[in-house]
Amino acid sequence: MRWKPLVAILLGLLIVSETSGKSTEEKDDRQVAYIVIDGEIFKVYNNTKVALDDEGPSKYYANIRELPIHIAGMRLCEKISKDYAERGYVSQDDIDILIKLIEGVTKELSTAERQMLKKLILDDLDRNFQIERVRRQLISQNSTLEITSQSSSLPREVLETLPKIYQPWIDILYNPNSVPIQGLNPLVSVWWYVYQTSSGKVIEYNLVFADEDHPLIDGAYDVYRLWKYGRIEDIEYFLVLYSENTAKFPDSYSKDQNFLVIKPEHLTSNEQYSGKIYINTWNHMMSSQKDTNPYLPKKIWTSYPLIHGNRNDAHCYYSSQC
């Protein structure tokens, strides 16, 4: 870990000040500065708060004194992800150091909470490996991908399969006294992309939510996701096999898990596509056939920002790392 170099660079900040302004109608008098650390540029407000993610609907600001820890955590996440992709496993020492860094900017975790966070990290690494495997399979099934027009008219297969999304209001409305879910995680946008494969057209839908709330270690889990992805927004996806009218959920299937399950699993399954998507767990696992929370009132999303692009496009739109 490069602690001393990071602190030294922080003490010798290259700062360029300016006053920001959104518009003449909505003036913002906060002082904005830019600092360069470890080859990256960070925006600082009022010389105290660093914007680690302020591009999308969910924003994350850190105390400037904690910035070296955040950068060290980002670098370690990069190393862990690379090691897992290349070798299929990671150093347990690296995971333990990562958790210690997370505690350094959140709070000290109990032994049980550390084990919970460690499992979330390892599950996330495996999930990303599986998602990449599915993506490669889709591409390898045919030598070409369908080039879809960016015009205002949507392809027929998209118009016919646009999902109606059922999201529990408890996940959307803000309630600071609600335990364990505080809300403010509404659907933000839906991204679509059409693959032309040897077995027919496959539509990829990526659902973007403003955040996700872990019932027990939300602060620590948010920091991990921020370091790993450069965003707080949660992106979950499913595929529609158009000719079969089948929904495929690669590591995004809920099965019978409901919204308040503490440790929901990322499952994989196929279902008959109903045109409906039920958000069944706090980490936004889905089903097209089963609402596992019939007792929870829901927002039914029948209209939403619809954007052309695949999972990587959606990620880069909201991530500070792209």
Buried (B, 14 or more C-beta within 10 A) or exposed (E): BEEEEBEEBBEEBEEEEEEEEEEEEEEEEEBBBBBEBBEEEBBBBEEEBBBBBBBBBBEBBBEBEBBBBBBBBBBBBEBBBEBBEEEEEBEEEBBEBBBBBBBBBBEEBEEEBBEBBBEBBBBBBBBBBEBEEBBEEBEEBBEEBBEBEEEEEBBEBBEEBBBEBBBBEBBBBEEEEEEEBBBBBBBBBBBBBBBBBEEEBBBBBBBBBBBBBBBBBBEBBBBBBBBBBBBBBBBBBBBBBBEBEBBBBBBBBBBEBBBBBEBBBBBBBBBEBBEBBBBBBBBBBBBBEBBBBEEBEBBEBEEBEEBBBBBEBBBBBBBBBE
